[in-house]
Amino acid sequence: MTFHIVTLFPKAFDSYLNESILKRAIKDRKIKVRFYNPRDFTKDKWRRIDRKPFGGGPGMVIEAVPVIKAVAKATAGIKNKELGIKIVWLSPGGKQFTNQYAEKVRKSSSDIIIICGRYEGIDSRIKKVFKVDEISVGPYVLTGGELPAMIIIDAISRRVPGVLGDNLSVEENRVSSHDVYTRPEIFEYKGKKYKVPKVLLSGHHKKIEEWKKRYK
């Protein structure tokens, strides 16, 4: 699984991709992450990529052509195009990103191109040049698409065989609960004792599964 990230700020991904599970997945070649900066596809000596929006309004809009060239560069570098390429356009007005979508993309695509916006957004004509899935990670607005891109990378990567080590580590593949407990069985804090729910200590598997399902 290869993620191709179109972003003005590729270094924003460094800390997250260089820690824990994703770092190991990249090292083990379970996933790959590549970056394409639209500034590298400008003719302007100042590498300018933003202009004022037509119709007025605050802020600046990222030009279409540098982003188109970045996406084209990513696509050109994909050897096995027949395995499936998905282009994700991150937008607050897009379809809600879900586990179901993550699994669908994981099964149907070997390469995912994620376009990260900034400022007031990217010239929408790009959506006429490429077939894209317009996706939102939640009902809110962020300053850029880098955080949503990390969420998507994480959610899809953990479904790639071998990334988590155990298929049952994907919560949807087993009966799980939002609440979890470990040793010690009882601890005390500021004079009050906190105990593990008795059902989890009972050894009664049916009751434990029912307890875990209570939030489903």
C-alpha positions as CSV (number, residue, x, y, z in Angstrom):
1,M,0.0,0.0,0.0
2,T,1.5,3.3,-1.1
3,F,0.2,6.7,0.1
4,H,1.0,9.7,-2.2
5,I,0.6,12.9,-0.3
6,V,0.2,16.2,-2.2
7,T,1.0,18.9,0.4
8,L,2.7,22.2,0.8
9,F,4.1,21.0,4.2
10,P,5.5,17.5,3.9
11,K,7.6,18.0,7.1
12,A,4.4,18.2,9.1
13,F,4.2,14.4,8.7
14,D,7.7,13.7,10.1
15,S,6.9,13.2,13.8
16,Y,3.9,11.0,13.3
17,L,5.3,8.7,10.6
18,N,8.6,8.3,12.5
19,E,7.1,6.8,15.7
20,S,5.6,3.5,16.8
21,I,3.5,1.3,14.5
22,L,3.6,3.4,11.3
23,K,7.4,3.8,11.6
24,R,7.7,0.0,11.8
25,A,5.3,-0.5,8.9
26,I,7.3,1.7,6.7
27,K,10.6,0.1,7.8
28,D,9.1,-3.4,7.1
29,R,7.8,-2.1,3.7
30,K,4.2,-2.9,4.6
31,I,3.4,0.6,3.5
32,K,5.1,3.5,1.7
33,V,4.5,7.2,2.0
34,R,5.6,9.6,-0.7
35,F,5.3,13.4,-0.9
36,Y,4.7,15.8,-3.7
37,N,4.9,19.6,-3.0
38,P,3.0,21.7,-5.5
39,R,5.6,24.4,-5.1
40,D,8.0,22.1,-7.0
41,F,5.8,22.4,-10.1
42,T,5.6,26.2,-10.4
43,K,7.4,28.4,-12.9
44,D,7.5,31.3,-10.5
45,K,11.0,31.9,-9.2
46,W,9.4,32.6,-5.8
47,R,7.5,29.3,-6.1
48,R,4.2,31.0,-5.4
49,I,1.2,28.8,-5.6
50,D,-1.7,31.0,-4.1
51,R,-3.8,33.8,-5.6
52,K,-6.8,35.8,-4.5
53,P,-10.2,34.1,-5.0
54,F,-12.5,35.1,-7.9
55,G,-15.7,36.6,-6.6
56,G,-13.9,38.2,-3.7
57,G,-13.6,37.1,-0.1
58,P,-10.7,36.7,2.4
59,G,-7.6,34.6,2.2
60,M,-5.9,33.0,-0.8
61,V,-6.7,30.0,-3.0
62,I,-4.1,27.5,-4.2
63,E,-3.7,27.4,-8.0
64,A,-4.9,24.4,-9.9
65,V,-2.0,23.7,-12.3
66,P,0.8,23.0,-9.7
67,V,-1.5,20.6,-7.9
68,I,-2.6,18.9,-11.1
69,K,1.1,18.5,-12.0
70,A,1.8,17.0,-8.6
71,V,-1.0,14.5,-8.9
72,A,0.1,13.6,-12.4
73,K,3.7,13.1,-11.1
74,A,2.3,10.7,-8.5
75,T,0.2,8.8,-11.0
76,A,3.1,8.5,-13.5
77,G,5.3,6.9,-10.8
78,I,2.7,4.1,-10.1
79,K,3.9,1.0,-11.9
80,N,0.8,-1.3,-11.4
81,K,-2.0,1.0,-12.2
82,E,-4.4,-1.9,-12.9
83,L,-4.3,-2.7,-9.1
84,G,-6.3,0.4,-8.4
85,I,-5.6,4.1,-7.7
86,K,-7.8,6.2,-5.4
87,I,-7.6,10.0,-5.4
88,V,-8.8,11.6,-2.1
89,W,-9.7,15.3,-2.1
90,L,-9.9,16.5,1.5
91,S,-12.7,18.9,2.2
92,P,-14.9,19.9,5.1
93,G,-17.9,19.4,2.8
94,G,-16.9,15.9,1.7
95,K,-18.4,12.5,2.6
96,Q,-17.7,11.4,6.2
97,F,-14.6,9.2,6.4
98,T,-15.4,5.9,8.2
99,N,-13.9,2.5,8.9
100,Q,-16.1,1.1,6.2
101,Y,-14.5,3.5,3.6
102,A,-11.0,2.7,4.9
103,E,-11.6,-1.0,4.4
104,K,-13.1,-0.5,1.0
105,V,-10.1,1.5,-0.1
106,R,-7.7,-1.0,1.4
107,K,-9.2,-3.8,-0.6
108,S,-9.7,-2.0,-3.9
109,S,-6.6,0.2,-4.2
110,S,-2.8,-0.3,-4.1
111,D,-2.1,3.4,-4.3
112,I,-3.9,6.3,-2.6
113,I,-3.3,9.9,-3.6
114,I,-4.4,12.4,-0.9
115,I,-4.6,16.0,-1.8
116,C,-4.2,18.3,1.2
117,G,-5.6,21.8,1.0
118,R,-4.5,25.0,2.8
119,Y,-5.6,28.6,3.2
120,E,-9.1,29.1,1.6
121,G,-8.7,25.8,-0.3
122,I,-7.6,24.6,-3.8
123,D,-9.1,25.7,-7.1
124,S,-12.0,23.3,-7.6
125,R,-11.4,22.8,-11.3
126,I,-9.0,20.0,-10.3
127,K,-12.1,17.9,-9.5
128,K,-13.0,18.1,-13.2
129,V,-9.5,17.0,-14.3
130,F,-9.4,13.9,-12.0
131,K,-12.0,11.6,-10.6
132,V,-11.8,12.1,-6.8
133,D,-13.5,11.0,-3.7
134,E,-14.3,14.2,-1.7
135,I,-13.7,13.2,1.9
136,S,-14.1,14.9,5.4
137,V,-12.8,13.5,8.6
138,G,-15.3,15.3,10.7
139,P,-17.9,18.1,11.0
140,Y,-15.3,20.8,11.6
141,V,-12.8,22.9,9.7
142,L,-9.0,22.7,10.1
143,T,-6.2,24.9,8.9
144,G,-5.0,22.3,6.4
145,G,-5.4,18.8,5.1
146,E,-2.3,17.4,6.7
147,L,-3.9,16.2,10.0
148,P,-6.8,14.5,8.1
149,A,-4.3,12.9,5.8
150,M,-2.5,11.4,8.8
151,I,-5.8,10.1,10.1
152,I,-6.5,8.4,6.8
153,I,-3.0,6.9,6.5
154,D,-3.4,5.5,10.1
155,A,-6.9,4.1,9.6
156,I,-6.1,2.4,6.4
157,S,-2.5,1.2,7.3
158,R,-3.7,-0.6,10.4
159,R,-5.8,-2.8,8.1
160,V,-2.9,-3.8,5.9
161,P,-2.0,-7.4,6.8
162,G,1.1,-7.5,9.0
163,V,1.0,-3.9,10.2
164,L,-0.6,-4.6,13.5
165,G,0.9,-8.1,13.7
166,D,-2.4,-9.7,14.8
167,N,-5.6,-9.4,12.7
168,L,-7.6,-9.4,15.9
169,S,-5.9,-6.1,16.9
170,V,-8.3,-4.4,14.4
171,E,-11.2,-3.9,16.8
172,E,-13.9,-4.5,14.2
173,N,-12.6,-8.1,13.8
174,R,-13.5,-9.0,17.3
175,V,-15.9,-8.3,20.2
176,S,-14.3,-5.3,21.9
177,S,-15.2,-2.5,24.4
178,H,-14.4,1.2,24.5
179,D,-13.3,0.5,28.2
180,V,-10.3,-1.6,29.0
181,Y,-8.6,-2.6,32.3
182,T,-5.3,-4.2,33.4
183,R,-3.3,-4.9,36.6
184,P,-3.5,-4.1,39.4
185,E,-7.0,-5.3,40.1
186,I,-7.5,-2.5,42.7
187,F,-5.6,0.7,43.1
188,E,-6.1,3.6,45.6
189,Y,-5.9,7.3,44.8
190,K,-6.6,10.1,47.3
191,G,-8.2,7.7,49.7
192,K,-10.6,6.1,47.1
193,K,-10.3,2.6,45.8
194,Y,-10.8,1.9,42.1
195,K,-11.7,-1.7,41.1
196,V,-11.9,-3.6,37.8
197,P,-15.5,-4.6,36.9
198,K,-16.3,-7.9,38.5
199,V,-17.5,-9.5,35.3
200,L,-14.0,-9.3,33.8
201,L,-12.6,-11.3,36.6
202,S,-15.4,-13.9,36.5
203,G,-14.0,-16.1,33.8
204,H,-17.5,-16.3,32.3
205,H,-16.8,-15.8,28.6
206,K,-20.4,-15.3,27.6
207,K,-21.1,-12.6,30.2
208,I,-17.8,-10.9,29.4
209,E,-18.7,-10.7,25.7
210,E,-22.1,-9.3,26.6
211,W,-20.4,-6.7,28.8
212,K,-18.1,-5.8,25.9
213,K,-21.1,-5.4,23.5
214,R,-23.0,-3.0,25.7
215,Y,-21.8,0.0,23.7
216,K,-22.4,-1.6,20.3
